[in-house]
C-alpha cells in the first residue's frame, strides 16, 4: 500500500503546486475537493488544507469536516486552511488592516519547531490574503511572524497540527520546499521513496492484475502521454495491446511517417490509419474554432472506431489521461464551463462499449517524462512539446484548406528545426527541471507557428506582394495552466523570419506573440 498525503482543495489556483512540491520530495499525494474527503486508511500519513479565493468570514465559505483528521493525523493548514483551523477551534479571524499580497520576510520565533527546523530566518515568503488571524485557536502557539502578521505560522500544542498564512508551495517562498519537507518527511514520517522506478513496478503489477489476458486498444498521437502509456501497457500485457495512430491530415510536416518510424524499434503493435482526405473535405467552409474542434473530434471517433472494430475481443480502451486532467474534472468548482473538445476523447468509450484504463492518471506531466526515461523511451519522443489534438486545424485561423496547410507546415518546420539547432549554454529543461537543455527547443515548454487570416502588403524583389502573415509562439510553463512568452534571441528570430519569408511561398510577414497566459491562451483557437 503506497503511503500518501491527502490535500484538500478549497479552490486555490495554486493547489496543484502543493502536490507538485510533495512529488518533488518523492512523496506521493492526492488532491480532493474539500467536501469529498476520501477514506483515511493506514496509507494516509497526513493531510494538508489548501488556500482559497474565499474568506473564512464569507457566508458561503467552504466548510470541511475535520473531526477525523485534526488531532488524529498530522495536519497542515495553508493560508485559508490556517485561518479555517483558527476560526473553527476557538481562534478569531478578522479583515486585515494591513493586507499582505506578495513578498514578505518571515522571522522564525520557534526554531525548535519541527515545521521550522533548518528554516533560515529571516527568509522571503509569499503572502496572498486579506484576512488575518487575530487570535490563535485553543492551544495555539506562534512559531513564525512577519512585520505585519504576528501569527504567520502556528502550532497547536499536544497535536501534530500546524498552519501557515503564507504559501510555501510557490517558488517565491525561499524556504517553501524545506517547510513542506519538514511536514511530509519529518512530522508525517513519509519515507520519500515514491520514484519513477517504484511507480513502474507498481503500475505494471496493477495492470497485469486488472487486464489479465484481455485485449486493449490505445490511440497513439506521437505525444509524450500516449507514448509512455503505450510502453507501460506493453510491458504489462505485451501483444494484447494494439495502438492506432490516426492521420487527420492536420499533422506537422512528415509527422505521420516520422512517428510511425519512431515506434518501429519499440516492439509496439501500431496501426497507421490515414484518414486525411475525409478530414480536409469535411472542414471545408468551417471557420468557428469550437465547430472545427467538433468536426475533427467526431471524425477522429469515427475513424478510430472503424479500425478498432477490426480488432477481435477488445475489451479495454487505454487513454493517456494525466493527473491535472483528473483534478480539473473533480475540482471544487467542477469542470470548466466549456472544456475544449480536444482536451478529451468525448463519447468514444460509450460508443465503443469498452472499459477504460488510464495507467498515467496519477502523474503530473514532468513525472510522465521521468517515467518514460526510466522505461528507456528515446529522448526525441519524451522531450516533444505538447501538441493540440486538433493539430494544425486550430493553428490556421479561419477555414482550413490544403493551400494553407502547406504554407503552415513549411513555416512551422523552419521554426521548430531552428529551435532544435540553436545551441545554448546548459539550462534546466522546460519539460523536466532535472535534465539539462542545450538547445532552444528543449528549454521551451511549447512552440509553434500560426497562420493568420489576414494578408498584408510587402515588397519582394521589384514586385509588390499581398500575402499571408505567420505568427510565431513560444512559451515557458510547468503544466500549461499558466505560461509566459519566451524571450528568444534576436539573431535567432531574425534568421527564422528571413528563412520563412524567403522559403515559404505565400508569406511576406512574420510576427512574434508576446502574450502570456492569462490573459491569452497558449493556442490561438
VOZANU-865537 format. One record per atom (N, C-alpha, C): residue in one letter; x, y, z. Coordinates in steps of 0.05 Angstrom, whole numbers, plus 5000, padded with zeros to 4 digits. Example, Ala and Ser with C-alpha at 12.3 -4.5 7.8 and 13.67 -1.06 7.14 Angstrom:
# residues 2
A526448865156 A524649105156 A526449345156 S525749555142 S527349795143 S525850015157 
END
This chain:
# residues 525
X501749765000 X500050005000 X501850255000 X501550424980 X503150664977 X502450874997 X504350965013 X503751175033 X503351435018 X501551605030 X500851845016 X499952065035 X499952305024 X498852545038 X496452635022 X494352695036 X491852795023 X491853105024 X491253225002 X491053515000 X488053574995 X486853735013 X484053815010 X484054094997 X482754104974 X482854344957 X480354524963 X480954764972 X478854964978 X478555164954 X479755104932 X479355264908 X481655444901 X483955414914 X486255584907 X487255524879 X488255734866 X489455704839 X492055554840 X493255534863 X495955404865 X495855144881 X493455024884 X493354774899 X495054564886 X495054554859 X496754354845 X499654384852 X500554624858 X503354664865 X504154524891 X502254504909 X502754364934 X503454074927 X501753954909 X502253684901 X504853654886 X505553834869 X508053814854 X510453834873 X510354014893 X512554034912 X512953774927 X510753654935 X510953404950 X512153184932 X511253174907 X512252974889 X515253004884 X516153264884 X519053314881 X520553204905 X519253164927 X520553044951 X520252734950 X519252634928 X518652344925 X516552244945 X514652424951 X512452354969 X509952354952 X508552134952 X506052104936 X503852254950 X502152394935 X499952544946 X497552534927 X495252594938 X492852604921 X491252854930 X489952984910 X488453224915 X485453164912 X483953254932 X481053204932 X479553464939 X477153504928 X475553744937 X475153724967 X474953954980 X474653975010 X472153815019 X470153795002 X467653665010 X467453375001 X469653264991 X469752984983 X472152844995 X472252845021 X474552725036 X474552425032 X476752305023 X476852015018 X477051865045 X476851605043 X477251435066 X480151465075 X480551525101 X483151575112 X484251315124 X485251135106 X486250885115 X489050905125 X490350675130 X493050675141 X495150785122 X494450825097 X496450925078 X496751235080 X494751365092 X494751655094 X496451745118 X498651885112 X500551965132 X500052255142 X498452405128 X497952685136 X496052815117 X495053055125 X493153205109 X494053495108 X493653615084 X494253905080 X491654045071 X491054275082 X488854435074 X489954665057 X488754695033 X489854895014 X488755175020 X489655365004 X488555635004 X485955644990 X484755884987 X482155914975 X481656204967 X480056244946 X479356524939 X477356634959 X476156474976 X474156564995 X475456665020 X473956825035 X474656895063 X473156705081 X474456625103 X473056445122 X470756585135 X470656855132 X468357005143 X466057025124 X466356935099 X464156935080 X461956745088 X459556825082 X457256655089 X457356385074 X458456385050 X458556145034 X461356025033 X462956095053 X465755985054 X465655685055 X467455545041 X467555255042 X468155145070 X466754945078 X466954825104 X467754525101 X469754435116 X470654155114 X470354025142 X469653775142 X469353625167 X472153515175 X473353645195 X476053565203 X475953385228 X473653285235 X473353125260 X475052875261 X475452755238 X477152515237 X479952565229 X480752825228 X483352905219 X484953055240 X483853275250 X485253445269 X485653285295 X488153275304 X488753135329 X489052835325 X488452745301 X488752455294 X491052415276 X491252575255 X493352555235 X494952825235 X497452825226 X498853075222 X497253245202 X496953505209 X495253685193 X496753945189 X496754045163 X498054295157 X495954465142 X495354705154 X493554895140 X495255105127 X494555165101 X495955365086 X494055595079 X494755845087 X493156085081 X490256045091 X488356005073 X485555965081 X485455735101 X487055525096 X487055295114 X487855365142 X489855545144 X490755635171 X488555795184 X487155965169 X485056135181 X482655965188 X482055755172 X479755585177 X480155435203 X482555325207 X483155185232 X482755365256 X483855615253 X483655805275 X480755875281 X479255935261 X476456005265 X474755785277 X475255535268 X473555315277 X474255215305 X476655285314 X477555165340 X478355375361 X476655585362 X476955775384 X478556025378 X479556065354 X481056305348 X479256515336 X480556725325 X479056945313 X480357035288 X478857065267 X479857165241 X478457425234 X479957635229 X478857895222 X479857985195 X478358175183 X479458315160 X481958465168 X484058435152 X486558555160 X486658855152 X487759015171 X488159295165 X490559325146 X492559165151 X494959165133 X494958905118 X493558905095 X493358665079 X496058605067 X496658345064 X499258265053 X498858115027 X499858225005 X499858094979 X502658114969 X503957894962 X506657894952 X508657814972 X511057914968 X513357834985 X513257955013 X514157795032 X514457885060 X516857735072 X517857835093 X520157705106 X519257565131 X519857305133 X518957135156 X521157115177 X520357175201 X522157135224 X521256885240 X522956685242 X522256445257 X522656505287 X520456475302 X520556535331 X520856275347 X520456045335 X520755785349 X522455605332 X525155655331 X526855495314 X526955195320 X525955115344 X525954835351 X523354705341 X521554855330 X519054735319 X519754545297 X518554305297 X519054115275 X518454225247 X516554405245 X515854515219 X517954715210 X519254855228 X521155065222 X524054975224 X524554725227 X527254615230 X528954685206 X531154825211 X533054895190 X532155115172 X529855245177 X528955465161 X530455725167 X531555845147 X533156095151 X531256315161 X532456485179 X530856705190 X532656955190 X531857165176 X529357195161 X529557055134 X527256995122 X527156885095 X524656985081 X524757005054 X522557105039 X520256905037 X517756995041 X515456835037 X513456985019 X511456845008 X509456964991 X506756965005 X505757205009 X503157245022 X501057305001 X498557225007 X496357284989 X493757255005 X493257455023 X490857435039 X489957715048 X487257745050 X486157985060 X485257975089 X485057725100 X484457675128 X486957615143 X486757635169 X488957555186 X487957425212 X489557255223 X488857115248 X489457295271 X487257405283 X487557585306 X488057435332 X486857205335 X487257035359 X487556745351 X489556615363 X490156335356 X487956145367 X487655915355 X485755715366 X486755615393 X485055465407 X485755355433 X488355195431 X490155255448 X492755105448 X494755205428 X494055425414 X495855515393 X498255675403 X500455645390 X502955795397 X504255885371 X505256135372 X506456245348 X509156125343 X509756055318 X512455945312 X513856115291 X512456315278 X513756495259 X511956735255 X513256965249 X511757215245 X513057375222 X511457565211 X512557765193 X512158035205 X513158245192 X512858515204 X509958595208 X508158505191 X505358585193 X503558365204 X504458115204 X502757895213 X504157745235 X503157775259 X504457645282 X504157345280 X501657255274 X501056965274 X501456855245 X503856895234 X504356805207 X504556495205 X505356365227 X505356075229 X504955995258 X503455785262 X502955695289 X502755385291 X502855295316 X502555005322 X500654985345 X499054775345 X497254715367 X498554515386 X498954585411 X500354415430 X498854155434 X500353945437 X499253675441 X498253545416 X498453675393 X497653555368 X499753605347 X499553455325 X501253495302 X499853675282 X498753895292 X497254085276 X498854335273 X499354415248 X500954645241 X499454815221 X500155065219 X498855245200 X500655475193 X500455565168 X502055795158 X500155975142 X500356235145 X498756425130 X499956495103 X502356405098 X503656455072 X503456205055 X504556215030 X504355985012 X507155865008 X507755645022 X510355505019 X510655364992 X508355324978 X508455174953 X509455334929 X509455604931 X510255764908 X513255814908 X514355854885 X517255894883 X518256134897 X516556344901 X517356584914 X517956554943 X516956334956 X517656274984 X520256124984 X522356264994 X525056154991 X525455885005 X524255855029 X524555615044 X522055435043 X520455475022 X517955325020 X518355025018 X520354935002 X520854644999 X521754525026 X523354675041 X524354575067 X521954545086 X520154745086 X517854725104 X516054485097 X515554445071 X513954215063 X515353955068 X518053955065 X519553715072 X519453655101 X519653865118 X519453825147 X516753705154 X514653785140 X512053675146 X511753385136 X512453345111 X511953085099 X513952865108 X516552935108 X518552735115 X519052715145 X518752955158 X519252955187 X516752905203 X514853085203 X512453065220 X510752825212 X510252785186 X508552565176 X510152295175 X512752315174 X514352065174 X514351925147 X513852065125 X513851935099 X516751855092 X517051635077 X519651535071 X520951685047 X519251805030 X520351945007 X521451754986 X520151524982 X521151314964 X519351274940 X517651474934 X515951454910 X517451564886 X518651394870 X520351464848 X519251354822 X520251444799 X519351324773 X519651024773 X521850924783 X522250634782 X520250494800 X519650604823 X517650474840 X514850484828 X514250714814 X511650744801 X511450534779 X513550494763 X513350304741 X512850024752 X514249934772 X513849664784 X510949634793 X509949824808 X507249814819 X505249814796 X505549994777 X503650024755 X503549774738 X505749654732 X505749414715 X504349184730 X504849154756 X503548944771 X500448994772 X499649244776 X496749304777 X495449264750 X496849334728 X495749294701 X495449004695 X497348844702 X497148554697 X494748434712 X494448524737 X492148414753 X489448504742 X489348754733 X486848864723 X486048764696 X488048744677 X487448684649 X487548384643 X489148234658 X489347944652 X490147894623 X488547734609 X489147664581 X487347824562 X486048034571 X484248194554 X485848354534 X484548414511 X485748584491 X485148874497 X487149044492 X486949334498 X487549494473 X486049704468 X486549884446 X487350164456 X489350284444 X490250544453 X490650724428 X489650974430 X490051164408 X492651314412 X494651254395 X497251394396 X497051654382 X498451854392 X498552114379 X501452194372 X503352044383 X506152114380 X507052294402 X505152384419 X505852554442 X506952394465 X507752534486 X509152414509 X507152224524 X504752324530 X502952174547 X502151904534 X501251914509 X500451664497 X502751474492 X505151584487 X507451414483 X508251264509 X508351414531 X509051284556 X506951084565 X504351154561 X502250974568 X502450714551 X503150744525 X503350514508 X505650324517 X507950444523 X510250284531 X509750144558 X508450294577 X507850174603 X505849934599 X503849974583 X501949754578 X503249524564 X505049584545 X506549374530 X508149204550 X509349344569 X510949194590 X509149004605 X506649084609 X504848924626 X503448704610 X502548764585 X500848564571 X501848494543 X504148604535 X505348524510 X503648544486 X503348334470 X501948334445 X498948384447 X497948374471 X495048424475 X494348724473 X496348884469 X495849174464 X496049234434 X494049374424 X494149474396 X493849774397 X495749914384 X495750204383 X494750294355 X493150504354 X492250624329 X493050914328 X494450984306 X495351264302 X493851374278 X492051564283 X490351674263 X491751924250 X491951914223 X492852154209 X490452314201 X490052544214 X487752714209 X488252914187 X490552894173 X491153084152 X492053354162 X492253384188 X492853644200 X495453634216 X496953424212 X499453394227 X501653564215 X503853584230 X506153744221 X507553604197 X509453744186 X510853634163 X512153364169 X511453164152 X512452884154 X511852754181 X510052864197 X509652754224 X508452474223 X506552414206 X505352144205 X507551934200 X509151974180 X511251784173 X513451774195 X514252004205 X516352014226 X515551874252 X513051924260 X512151804285 X511951504283 X510851404260 X510651114256 X513450994256 X515351124243 X518051014242 X519351014270 X518751214286 X519951224313 X518950994331 X516650884325 X515650664342 X516550384332 X517850374308 X518450114297 X520249944314 X522250064328 X524149904343 X523349884373 X520749954379 X519849944407 X518149694413 X517649534393 X516149284397 X513149324399 X512249574393 X509349624396 X507849534370 X505449444374 X503749364351 X502149614344 X502949764323 X501850014316 X500550004288 X498050094286 X496650114261 X496550404253 X497350464229 X497250744218 X494650774203 X492950954212 X490250994199 X490251264185 X490551254159 X490651504143 X487851584134 X486751794147 X484151894140 X484252184133 X486552274122 X487052554118 X485052684098 X484352534077 X482552654057 X479852724068 X478652544083 X475952594094 X475952824114 X478052854130 X478253074149 X478253344134 X480053364114 X480253614099 X477653674084 X476353474073 X473853514058 X471753624077 X471453514101 X469253594118 X469853844134 X472253944132 X472954204144 X472454444125 X471654384100 X471154594081 X468954784091 X469555034091 X467555234099 X467255274129 X468655114145 X468355134175 X470355334185 X469455544198 X471255754208 X471155794238 X468955724251 X468755774280 X470455574295 X472155664314 X474055494327 X472855244341 X470755284356 X469655054370 X468354854351 X467154964330 X465954784309 X468154624296 X470454744290 X472654594278 X473454364297 X473654424322 X474454214341 X472353984341 X469854054340 X467753844340 X467853674315 X468353794292 X468553644267 X470953454269 X473253554278 X475653394280 X475253174300 X474053244323 X473553034344 X471652814334 X469552894320 X467552694310 X468852514290 X470452624271 X471752464251 X473852274264 X475252384284 X477152204298 X475751964310 X473552014323 X472051794336 X471151594315 X470051694292 X469151514272 X471351354259 X473651484255 X475951344243 X477151134263 X477551224287 X478651044308 X476750804311 X474250854313 X472250644317 X472250444294 X472550544270 X472550364247 X474850174247 X477250274255 X479550104256 X479449924281 X478450024303 X478349874328 X476549634326 X474349664311 X472449444308 X473549204294 X475749244280 X477049014266 X478748854286 X479148954310 X480848814330 X478948644347 X479248384344 X477448194358 X477948194388 X475748164402 X475848124432 X477048354447 X477048594436 X478048824451 X476048904473 X477048924497 X475248984520 X475949244534 X478349354529 X479149594543 X480049814523 X479450054530 X480550294516 X482550424535 X485050444527 X487150574543 X487250874535 X487551044555 X487851334550 X490251444565 X491451654554 X493751774567 X493051994586 X490751964600 X489952164620 X492052204641 X492652454648 X494552514669 X493252664692 X494652704714 X493352794738 X492053064737 X493253264723 X491853524720 X489053494707 X488753294689 X486053244677 X484153144698 X485052974715 X483452854737 X482553074756 X484553244764 X483953454783 X481853644771 X482253714745 X480353904732 X477553804733 X477153544727 X474453434725 X473153394753 X474753394774 X473653364801 X474253604818 X474653834806 X475454064822 X473154174839 X473854354856 X471854474874 X469554594859 X470254734837 X468154864821 X467154704798 X468054444797 X467254274774 X468854334750 X468454184728 X469954234704 X469354514693 X471154614677 X470754874664 X468054874649 X466755104647 X464155114635 X464255024606 X466555084592 X466854984565 X469654874562 X469854604565 X472454474561 X472854444531 X475054524521 X475554504492 X475354204485 X474154154462 X473653884453 X476153714452 X478453844445 X480853684441 X482153604468 X480953684490 X482053614516 X481053344526 X479153224511 X478152964519 X477252814495 X476852544498 X476052384476 X473152414469 X471552504488 X468852584482 X467052374469 X465952194485 X463952004475 X465051744465 X467751724461 X468951484450 X468351234467 X468851244493 X468351004509 X465450894507 X463451084508 X460650994507 X460050874480 X461050994459 X460450894431 X461650614427 X463950564439 X465350314433 X464650094454 X463350174476 X462649984497 X465049844508 X467150004513 X469649894524 X470050004552 X471449854569 X472249954595 X474750114592 X475150304611 X477350494609 X479650414627 X482050434617 X484450404634 X486250644629 X487150774650 X488751024649 X491250984666 X493350874656 X495650804672 X497251044683 X496751284671 X498351524680 X496651724696 X494251644704 X492451844716 X493351954743 X495451844755 X496451954780 X498952124776 X499752174751 X502352314746 X501952594735 X503652774743 X503953034730 X505653004705 X505553204688 X506953184662 X509853134664 X511253274682 X514153234684 X514752954695 X512852844712 X513252574722 X512852364700 X510952424681 X510652244658 X513252224643 X514552444639 X517152444624 X519252284640 X519352314666 X521352164681 X520751864680 X518251794681 X517551504679 X518351414651 X517851574631 X518551504603 X521551454601 X523151624613 X526051584611 X526851324626 X525551274649 X526151034664 X525350784648 X523350814630 X522550594613 X524350554589 X526250744585 X528150724563 X527150844537 X525051014538 X523951134514 X525951354504 X526251374479 X528151574467 X527451854474 X529452024478 X529052304485 X527552454464 X527852384439 X526452524417 X523452504421 X522452294433 X519652264439 X518952384466 X520652334486 X520052434513 X520152734515 X521852854499 X522253144501 X520353304482 X518553164468 X516753304450 X515053504464 X514653734451 X512853944462 X509953834461 X508253934479 X505353874476 X504353974449 X502453824438 X501253894412 X498253854414 X496654044405 X493754014409 X492553784392 X490453664403 X489153444390 X488253514361 X487053754357 X486153834330 X488453914312 X490953894323 X493353934307 X493354214294 X494254234269 X494454494256 X491754614250 X489554454254 X486854554249 X486254804265 X487454824289 X486855064306 X489255254306 X491255204288 X493355394284 X493155534257 X490955464243 X490155614219 X487655754227 X487756014230 X485456164239 X483556194215 X481056104219 X479156104197 X479055844184 X478155834159 X477855584144 X480455444139 X480455184141 X482755014136 X482654924107 X484854984092 X484954894064 X487654764059 X487854594038 X490454464032 X492654674027 X492054894014 X494055104010 X495055224036 X493255284054 X494055394080 X495655194096 X494854944095 X496354734110 X499254714100 X499554724073 X502254704062 X503954944071 X502855184071 X504255424080 X505055394109 X503155314126 X503755294155 X505755074161 X505454844148 X507354634153 X510254714147 X510654854125 X513354934118 X514455144138 X512755334145 X513655544164 X514155424192 X512455254201 X512755124227 X515254954227 X515754814205 X518154634204 X520754804206 X520755034193 X523155214195 X523455304224 X521255384237 X521355484264 X522355264284 X521155024282 X521854814301 X524654704296 X525454674271 X528154584266 X530154794275 X529455044272 X531255264282 X531655254312 X529455194326 X529655174356 X531354944364 X531154724349 X532854484356 X535754534350 X536354684329 X539154724320 X540554944335 X539155134347 X540355364360 X541555274387 X544155284390 X545455184414 X545555394436 X545155314461 X545255494484 X546955364506 X547855524524 X549155414548 X547155264564 X547955044577 X546154874591 X544355014611 X541754974609 X539855084628 X537854864635 X536354894657 X534354684663 X532354644640 X531854394633 X529954334612 X527154424620 X525554524601 X522854614607 X521054374613 X521654144601 X519953904605 X520653754630 X523153794640 X523953644664 X526353794676 X525853954698 X527954114710 X530453954719 X530153684722 X532453514730 X534253464706 X533453534682 X535053494658 X536253764649 X538253744631 X539453994621 X538754034592 X538054274585 X537454344557 X539854484545 X540654394521 X542854524507 X542054644481 X539454644475 X538354784452 X535854924459 X534955114443 X532555274449 X530055094452 X529854894435 X527454734435 X526954604463 X529054494474 X528854354500 X528554544523 X529154804519 X528854994541 X526055114541 X524455044522 X521755164518 X519654954524 X517355034536 X515154854541 X513654784515 X513054984499 X511554934475 X512055154455 X512155074429 X512655274408 X511255184383 X510555384366 X509255314340 X508755564324 X507955524299 X507255744282 X504155754278 X503155994273 X500256034269 X499956184243 X498056094226 X497456244201 X495056424206 X495556684203 X493456884208 X491656924184 X489156984189 X487257014166 X487257294154 X489657414153 X489957684142 X492357684123 X492157854103 X494357894085 X495358174087 X497858224081 X498958494082 X500758544058 X501258794053 X502958874030 X505858844037 X507358744018 X510258714021 X511558773994 X514258783995 X515858813971 X517958593970 X517858433948 X519858223945 X521058263917 X523658323917 X524958403892 X523858673884 X522958693860 X521858943850 X518758933849 X517658723861 X514758683859 X513358733885 X510958833882 X509158873906 X507858603911 X507658523936 X506358273944 X504058323963 X502258143964 X499958153982 X499457873992 X500757804014 X500857524023 X500357494053 X500457244062 X499657174090 X501757254110 X500857274135 X502557334158 X502757074176 X505157014184 X505656794203 X506256904230 X504856814251 X505556884278 X507056654291 X509156714305 X510756504319 X510056524349 X509856304362 X509156284391 X511056104405 X512256194427 X513956024444 X513456094473 X512855904490 X512255964518 X513755774537 X514055874561 X515155704583 X512955664603 X512755424614 X510655354633 X511555114649 X509955044669 X510454794684 X508354584679 X505954674673 X503754484668 X501754584647 X502254804634 X500454914614 X498155074625 X497855084651 X495555234662 X496155534662 X498655604666 X499555874662 X502055864645 X502756084631 X505056084614 X506056364609 X508656394605 X509856644598 X511256614571 X511256834555 X512556824529 X515556824533 X516956694515 X519856664517 X521356884502 X523356994515 X525057204503 X527157064484 X526257004460 X528056864442 X530257064432 X532656964427 X534857134419 X534257284392 X535057534390 X534457694367 X535657564341 X538157464343 X539457354320 X537857104310 X536856954329 X535156714321 X532656804307 X531257004319 X528757104308 X529157214280 X531357354277 X531957474251 X532357264229 X533857054236 X534356834217 X531856684210 X530256614230 X527756464226 X525856624209 X525556884215 X523757054200 X524657064171 X527257104167 X528357124140 X527956864124 X528456644138 X528156374124 X525256324116 X523356394134 X520556344128 X519656514104 X520356774105 X519456954083 X520756874056 X523256794057 X524656724033 X523956444022 X523256264040 X522955984031 X520055884030 X518256024042 X515455934043 X513856114024 X512956004002 X511456163983 X508656223994 X507956483993 X505356564004 X505556724030 X508056764041 X508456904066 X510357144061 X509557374070 X511357604067 X511757754093 X510657644116 X510957784141 X510957574164 X512657614184 X512857444207 X512657614232 X510957544251 X510757684277 X511057494300 X511657594323 X512157424347 X510157494369 X508857294380 X506757334400 X508157364428 X507757594440 X508957644467 X506757664488 X504657504485 X502557494505 X502957264524 X502257314550 X502457104570 X499756984575 X499656754588 X497156624596 X496956614626 X494856734639 X492956904626 X494157184620 X492857354605 X490057344595 X489757184569 X491857154554 X491657004529 X491756704535 X491356534515 X491756244517 X494256174502 X495255934505 X497555844490 X496955824461 X494755674454 X493855664427 X492155904420 X491855964395 X490256194386 X487356134383 X486655874379 X483855794377 X483255574397 
END
